Amino acid sequence: MTRLAARFRIPPERLLAGVTGVAVLVLLTAIGATWRADMWLYDRLQAGARPAVDDRIVQVVVDDRSLAALGRWPWPRSTHTRLLERLQAAPPRGVALDVLFAEPDADPDIDRALAAAIARNGRVVLPVMVDGGLGGALPTELMPLPALIDASAALAHVEIDLDRDGVARRAALHAGLGSAHWPALALALRDLDPAARAAVPPWARRAETAKTGPLSPYQWVRDDRILMPFAPPAAFHAVSYVDVLDGSVPASLLRGRWLIVGADASGLGTRVTTPAADDGIGQSALGYHANLLNTLLQDGAILPMPAWQQMLAGAALVLLPVALARPRRRAGTVWSLMGISAALTLLACVLLWLARIWFPPGATLLTLLAGAAILMASRLRKSQRQASSDGLTGLANRFLFDATLAREMASARRSQRPLSLLLIDVDHFKHYNDSRGHQAGDEVLRRIAASLLQWARRPRDLAARYGGDELVLILPETSAHAAASIAASLLDAVRGMAIAHPRSATAPHVTLSIGAATFDPVLERREIDLLKRADAALYQAKSAGRDRSHDASLPQVPPPAPPAPD
């Protein structure tokens, strides 16, 4: 990844952010994590733009009034024969008779009369249903009687395609067991008219039949799935079955129309929830088929964008802030770019929807939101770190040192464990700055700070810049002897750097003076000022000649006396 970043001159952290964002987007799209949010937005868009309704679509409804007049359902087949004969006088453009005649009548002449009426009409579409089976039985297709099949103009499936939330938003233009060989009822009805007939839309997908390997002959397969806009249930013309049967409906209302015949009485027929059914009752199966026919007649089908196209479009929008951001650009600008990308995502969704293409924006928006949250957390953590750290040395600053020392003093009293403090001063640092310059002096402080950090390895240890050329090291649970050993090692480490200091009165190289102090709550019951004690020890170290440490908590061994002269 580093080589790729260098090749395209992209900072590695930005390239990593872009790759991670695309990976998250692909995962969210693949598992459909934002499906409900996407469908909520789709429903809102549909609610704001109801489709126009083709007035040539008429529903012939088996309603409560028809049941009261003609008796309990199912009616004798002779009743449907009379209806078809009445319609033949109109005549309609096509009739979808959503009533299944799968079993022969006790009187064969009745079935023959119904087949003859269907044949004379010449424009009747009959339904094919799938029986899922009970008790482990295999699903089967339920079809009309052979004589009725021969007399009909077409057979069509009447499945209502429901989404995962139980709402009908889409339809399969072709479906069937083993292969999608049956057209939808509305598609078969439309294709009865040569002027309205069209090929399968070129944008329709065949996702299921494109799967690797043969499909099971007992698997219900859907192809050419589309999203369709729904009109409210009351938008379509509807007439009562009994009114058509007794001639109360004018022939002009039936002539040249597409008729969909089916049940919509209380407790009879299927009702489905659609984005246009705002009353909580839903639409009947007749309304579903009428909406699909209306969509096909107006060429209003909406194409669901394939997943791979969603991923490509989403990746481009996610990478937009990464591509436009510049190194060291302020966080507000980066967030603005993310906001612009989110706005473009919603704009693309709406524009594509107007062009009858559905681009679900949820995965892209969620990825951008997650990226913005991570960026905000990173910036906040960085600002907190900068607020508590010294910009020159990278050590903790005076504010954090004061807070930590107070906290560790209280902890030492509770735990009865010692707390040690080293106060460190660079000898003759002002002379070094005057002779070598402030940049060289800053570099000396950085090198000494790096050495000091090697002794602040435990989680509670703290190395800080106390002020100017003074550094400090807090060592919780550290005895005076251990602190003295650390101070001696730190002195040796700085001597080993051999940083030349020609204006030092102590040594030809940079040296340190260290004041050490320890608070041992077992030995000291009264309150003490540990910092003040360490400062006094530092003064003693300087007074004794510098380049040394002085521990106020340990007895000081005087230097050995010079040997007596011979």
N, C-alpha and C positions, 0 to 999 in steps of 0.2 A: 504494500500500500504506500509505503514511503517513496518507492521508485515511481509509482504512478503519480503521486502528488508532485514530485519533482519534475516529472515529464510535462505535466500540464500546468505547472507553476501554481498549484493549489496548496495552501497550508494543510499539513497532515490532519490536524484536528478538524478542519472543515470537511475534508474528504471523508473522514471517519463519521462525522455527523451526517453527511449526505447518504453514505452507504447504510448506516443504521436506520435512518428515516425511511429509505426505500424498502429495506427488509421488513420493517414494522408495517409499512403500507401493504406490502404483498401478503403478509400474514393476516392482517385484518380483512383484506379483500377475500382471501382464500377461505377463511372460516366464516365470513359473513357476520363479523362482530357488530357492525353498525346497521344491520338489516332493518331493525325496527325504526330507528331514527330516519333512515332513508325513506322507508315507506310512509312515515309520518309526513315528511316533506313532500313526497309524491302526492299524497292525499290532499295536502293543502294547495298544491298547484292545481290539482284537478278541480277542487272546490271553487277556485277562483276563475275557472274557464270551462263552464259546462258546454258540451258539444251541441250543435244544432241537431235537430231530429228530422229525419226523412219522413214526410207525411205519408209515404207509400207503404209504411210498415204498420200493420194492424194486428192486434192480438185478439183472437177469438177465445174468450175465457170461459172455462167451466167454473162458474162462480156459485155463490150460495143460492141465488135466485134460480139458476138453471137446475141445481140439485132439487130445489123445492118443487119445480115444475115437472122434472123428468124422473125423479126418484133417486134412490141411493146409487152411489158409484160402486162398481162399474156398470155402465149402461149396456143395454143390448147392442150388438154390432150393427143391427139394422138402423139404430139411431145415427151412427156415424155414416152409414150409407146414405141416409136421407140428407145429412149435412153436406156431403160431397156432391150429391145431386143438386142441392140448392146452390152451392158454390159454382157448379158447372155452368149455371145460367148466367153468371156474372160476366165473363169468367175472370178469376184472379191471375196475377202474374206467376204465382207459385204458392203451394200450400205445404207447410211443415206440420205434419200431424204427429204431435209428441204424445202418442198413445201406443203402447206396445201390445201387439196381438201375437203372443208367442205360442199359445195353445189353441188347438182347433175347437170350434164351436160344436155343440152337440148336434146341430143341424148343419151338414155340409153346404146346403143351399145358401145359408146365411153368409158363410165365408166366401162362396162363389159370387154372391151378389156384391159383397164389399170389394172383392178383387176387381169385379167388372166396373164398379163406380170409380175405383182408383185408376184403372186403365183408361176409362173414358175421359177422366179429368186430364191425365197425361202429365201433370205437374205436381205430383204429390211426393214428398220426401218422408220416409219412415225412419224411426229411430232404431239404433243399436245400443244396447246397454250392457254393462259388465256386471256380472254377479261375482262378488268377492268370495263367496263360499263360506260355509260354516263348519266348525269342527274339523278344521284342517283340510277341507275340500279345496280342490284347485279352482281358481277363478275361470269363468267361462263367459263367452259373449252370448247375450240373449238377443235373438233375432226374430223378425216377423215370420209368419208362415210362408213356406216357399211360394204359394200362389200369390200372396201379397207382394213378395219380393219381385216376382216376375212382372207384376202389374205396376209397381212403383217406378218413379223416375230416378230415384237415387236412395241409397241408404246412408245414414250419417250417425256419428256418435253424439250423445247428448251429455257428456260429462261436463260438470262445472268445476273448473280448475281453481282450487282454493290455495291461498298462500298459507304460510305457517301460522299466522294469527287468525285463520279462519275467514279472512276477507277475500272476496273475489275481485281481483284486479286484472287478471290476464286470462287468456284462452289458448288452447292448443288447436291450431287449425287442422291438424291431423293427429289421430291417435288410434290405438288398437292393441290387441294382444299379440305379442311377438314382434310386430312391426306397426308403424303408424299408417295403416291402409285405409282408415275411414276418415272422410272429411268431417269437419264440424257441421252441426245442423244448419247454422246460418250460412256457412260457406257453400254447402250443397244447395241450399235454397237460392242463394244469389246466382250460382252458376247455371240455374235453370233458364235464365234470361241471357241469350247470346250477347246482347248489348252490354250487359253488366259483368259478364264473365271475364275473368282475368287469370293469368298464370299465378302460381304461388309467388307472393312478394319476394323480390330478389334479396331483401334484407333479412328474410326469415332464417332462423337458425335451425339446424338439425343436430343439436348437441347430443341427444341420446343415441341416435343411430350412428353417430361418429365414434362411439366408444369402441375400444379395442375388443375384438372377440365377438362371437355371435351372442345375440340377445336370447333370453329364455322365451320359449313360446307361451309361457304363462305370466310374462311380465307386461304390465300395461305401459305402453310406450307413448310418449307425447313428443310431437315435433312441431316446428314452426310456431313456437310460443310467442305470443305478442301481449303487450299491455294495451288495454283499451280504455278510452274515456267513457265514463258512465253518465247518462242523463238520469234525472230523477224518475221514479216509477210512474208518476202521473204524466210524463211528457209524451208518451206514446198513445196513439189511438187504441182504444180497447172497446170491444163490443161483447155482449153476453152471448154465449153459445145458444141459448134458447131463443134469443131474438133473431139470430141468423136462421135458426131452424124454422121458425114460424113466419119468416119473411118480413119481420118488423124493421130490419136493417135495409136501407136503400141499396140497390145494386150498384149505384155510383160510388158508394163507400167501399165496395169490394172489388170493383172492376179495375184491373191493372195494378192491384196491390199485392204485396207479399204478406201472406197470412200465416200466423203462427198460432196453432191450435193446441191448447193444453189446459191443465187444471190449476186453479188459483183460489179454490174455495177454502173455508176454514177447516184446518185439519187435513187438507188434501193438497198434494203437491209439495214441492220443495221451496223453501225460502232461504235466501243467502244474503249475507251482509256485503254491501258494496260501498265505495267511497261516496256515492251519491245518495245513499239511503240514510238520511239524517234523522228519521223518526224512530229509529231503534227497531222497526219492524222488518226492515230489509226489503229485498225485491224477490219476486217469484222467479222460478226457472224460466218462465216465458219472458220476463223482463231481461234476464241475463242473455238469452238468445236474441232478443230484439236489439239489445245494445251492441252485441257482436255484429249483427247484420247491419246495423246503422254505421258501425265503425268501418266495415268492409265497403259499404256503398259510398262512403265519403272519403275513403282512403285515409282514415284517421288513425290507423294503428300506430302504436309507439313501440319502437324497437328497443328492447333491453340491450344495452351495450355489453358485449362479451367480457368475461373477467379479465382476459389478457389486455384488452383495450382499456378497461378501467385502470389496470395497473400501470400501463404506459402513460395515460393522461395524468393519473395521480402522481406518478414519479416525477413527471415534468414540473408539476405544481409544487411538490415538496422540495425539489432541488432548486427552485427559483430563488428562495432567499439565500441558499448556500452559494449559488453562482454569482449573485449580485452583491453579496456582502464583501467588504474589503477588510484586509487585516487591520486590527486595532480600531475598528469602527465602533462607535459608541453603541451600548446595548439598546438604547431607544431606537436607533436606526434599524438594527436587526429585527427588533419586534415590529417595527413599522413594515418592514419587508414581509414578515410573516403575516401580518394583518392584510397586506395587499394581496398576498398569495391566497389567503382564505377568501377574500372578497372575489378574487378571480375564479376560485373554485365554485362559489355559489353562482356567479354570473355565467360560467360555462355550463353549469347544471341547468339553469333557466333557459339559456339560449338553445342548448341542445334539445331540451324538452319542447321548446317551440318548434324546433325542426323535426319533432317526433322521434327523438333519440333520448333514451333515459340513461343518464350518467349519475349513479349514486355518489353523492359527495361525502358521505359520512366517514369513510376510511381516510380520505385525504384530510378532512378537517380535524379528525381525531389525532392524526399523526402530527399535523402542524400545532395543535394544541399541546400535545405531549412535548414536542420540541420547544415550544415557548415556555412551558412549565420547567423543563430541565434547564433551559437557558436562564430563566429567572432564578432558580435555585442555585445555579452555578455562580451567577453574578452576586447573589446575596451572600453566598459563602465566601466569595472572593472579597467582597466589600467588608465583611466581618473580619476576615483574615487581615486585610489591609488596615482596618481600624484598630487591630490589636497587635500589629507587628511594626517593626522599624523598617522604613523603606530602604535604608542604606545597608544594614547588616543582615536583614531577614530575621533577626531575633525578635522576641516579644518586646513591646514598647513599655514605657513607664506605667501607663494605665493598667495594662495587664499584669505587670510585675506587682504593683501595689495590691491589686485584688487577689492575686495568687498568694502573696506573702500573708495577707490577713487570713485567707482561707486555710493555709497550711499551719499557721500558728494555732488556730482553733482546733484543727485536726490533731495537732501534736498534743494539745491538752487533753483531748478526749481519749486518744489512743495511748498516751503516756510513752510516746516514741520520740526520739530526738529529731530536731530540725536544724540543719546547718545552712549557712549562707556565706558565699564568697563574694566579696566586693573587689573588683579588679580595675586597676588603673594602668594605662600605658605610660611608662616613664618618659618624661621630657617630650610629650607628644606635640606641644606647641612649637618647640624648636624643630621637630621633624617637619611639621607643616610649613614653617617659615623657610626651611632650606630646600625641601623637595616639592613643595606645592600641595594644595589641598586634595588634588586627585590622587596623588601618591599616598597621602594620609588616609583617604577613604579606602584605598586598596589594603592598607595595613590593617585597618579596622575590620574589613571583610575577612581577611585571612585569619585574624585572631578569633573572630566570631565563629568561623568554620571549625577552628580547633576547639573552641569552647563547646560547640554543639556535640562533639564526640563524647563529652562527659555528661550530657543531658539525655541519656538513652532511655531511662525509665519513663513510663507514661506521665508521672507526676513531676518529674524534674523540669525545671524551667530555666532557660538561658535568655537573658534580656539585656537590652541596652539601657543603662540607668541614666545616662546623659553625657553628651560630649564624647570623651575618650574613656568613660567609665562603663564597665560591663558588670553584670551580676549573675550569679548562678544559685538557684534555690535547690537544695538537696533534701527532700523529705526522708525521714527514717534513716538518717546518716549521722553517725557519731562524729565527735570532734577529731578523733584520730583518722577516720576515713576521709573527712573533709581536708585535713592537713595533707594526706597522701595525694588527694586529687589536686590540691593547689600546687604541690611540688611537681607533679606530672605536667601540669599546665605550664609552669615556669620552664621546665625542660623542653617542652614542645615548642614554645616561642623562641627559646634560645636556639633550638635546632633549625629554625627557619633562617637564621643568620641574615636577617634583614638589616642592611647597613644603616647605621645612624651616627654619622661622624660628629654631630653636635651634641651627643649624649655625654653627660658628665659621669655616667655610671658604667657604660660599656660601649664598645664600638658598634654594637648592634642593638636592635630594639629589645627592650626588656619590660617586665611587668612587676608591679607591686600589688600584693594581694592581702586583703584583710579578711580573716576568717572568724566566724562566730557561730556558736552552737547553743541552742536552747534545749536543755534536757529537763522535761517536766518532773522527772523522778527526783532530780537533785535541786531544782529551783521551783519553789512554790509561789513565788511572787511574780507579778507581771514584769516583763522586761521589754525593752526596745531593741530587738535583734538587729535592726538596720543601724541603729546608733552604735551598738557595740561593734559591728563589723567596720563601721566608718572609723571608729577609734583605733581598731586594729590596723586598718590601712594606714592611718597616720603614723602608727608605730613602725610599720614596715618601711615607710618612706624616710622616717627619721633615722632609721638604722642603716640607711645607705641604699635603699631600693633594690630591685632585682631579687626580691625575696618575698616570703609570706610571713604573716604574723597572725597567730591564732589567740584571740582573747580568752578562749576557754581552756587553753592548755598552759601548763607551767613552761616558761621560756628557759631554755638551757643557754647559759652565756657562752659566747664563743671561746674556744680554747685560748689560754694565755700564750703569748709568744715565748719561745724557749729562752732560758737564761743564758747570758753570754758566757762563754768559756773563761 
